[in-house]
Amino acid sequence: MFSPKGKFGWYELITTDTKAAGKFYSDVVGWTTHEMPSTEGGMQYTTFNIGEVGIAGMLNIPGHTGWVGYISVDDVDAHIEKIVEAGGKLLRPATDVPGMLRFAVMADPQGAAIVVFTSNPGMPSPQRPEAPTPGTIGWHELYTTDLEAGFDFYNKLFGWTKLTDMDMGPMGIYRLFDQGDHKEMGDGGMMTKGPHIPVSCWGFYFCVESIGAAIKRVEAGGGKVSNGPMQVPGGGWIIQGSDPQGGMFSLVSSVE
């Protein structure tokens, strides 16, 4: 789960039915699932893999559904203090997963949930495929109540930089940001959330070979497409939707 500091390094689905969600995302995205050995009294944890390499995880928490991203930091406890000082909130105190990582669940000042984590240096870190390989995460998107304040938080806490602002008309400004990868289009975007989005949140785009084929798999698996397909700057095609348990997700492909 190693990731360069200040970047998203892991993604986690909280769901009410891990078996059904595992099948849905395996069919739609092309992942395989692997159940991790559970610790005494601990929750069962399932990983989504590309081959033998973990890309994301999943666990069952009754009454909660959705994706959350993990941001790698040098010192979890120090970052908890910095995030709280910047107006964020601590939602779950720092916790150790023996031999793997230390993490804490936080919310940014506008309420979007994030997890900060520090990997155990002795934990194996296999090389992951890079986007746009199918099954990788190709884009990160923040829907927030305050674009300027939201960007300022991630800029100061994690060193993210602004690439450009795109005028989306009635939807407002869409800000492209870079986590230090120096990609032409950056690592993601931020925008003021619309009234149809109840709270500030992060959304993640999973890469697939073809948007058209993926739409058929989403619908066949009981999911719903809420937006798209549509082409975005750079030529990619995207959809946004929900899985059968209500978790929101997005897909991206260079092929319609």
Stockholm file with secondary structure:
# STOCKHOLM 1.0

chainA/1-256         MFSPKGKFGWYELITTDTKAAGKFYSDVVGWTTHEMPSTEGGMQYTTFNIGEVGIAGMLNIPGHTGWVGYISVDDVDAHIEKIVEAGGKLLRPATDVPGMLRFAVMADPQGAAIVVFTSNPGMPSPQRPEAPTPGTIGWHELYTTDLEAGFDFYNKLFGWTKLTDMDMGPMGIYRLFDQGDHKEMGDGGMMTKGPHIPVSCWGFYFCVESIGAAIKRVEAGGGKVSNGPMQVPGGGWIIQGSDPQGGMFSLVSSVE
#=GR chainA/1-256 SS CCCCTTSEEEEEEEESCHHHHHHHHHHHHCCEEEECCCCTTCCCCEEEEETTEEEEEEEECTTCCEEEEEEECSCHHHHHHHHHHTTCEEEEEEEEETTTEEEEEEECTTSCEEEEEEECTTSCCCCCCCTTSTTSEEEEEEEESCHHHHHHHHHHHHCCEEEEEEECGGGCEEEEEESSSCCSSCSEEEEECCTTSCSCEEEEEEECSCHHHHHHHHHHTTCEEEEEEEECTTSCEEEEEECTTSCEEEEEESCC
#=GC SS_cons         CCCCTTSEEEEEEEESCHHHHHHHHHHHHCCEEEECCCCTTCCCCEEEEETTEEEEEEEECTTCCEEEEEEECSCHHHHHHHHHHTTCEEEEEEEEETTTEEEEEEECTTSCEEEEEEECTTSCCCCCCCTTSTTSEEEEEEEESCHHHHHHHHHHHHCCEEEEEEECGGGCEEEEEESSSCCSSCSEEEEECCTTSCSCEEEEEEECSCHHHHHHHHHHTTCEEEEEEEECTTSCEEEEEECTTSCEEEEEESCC
//
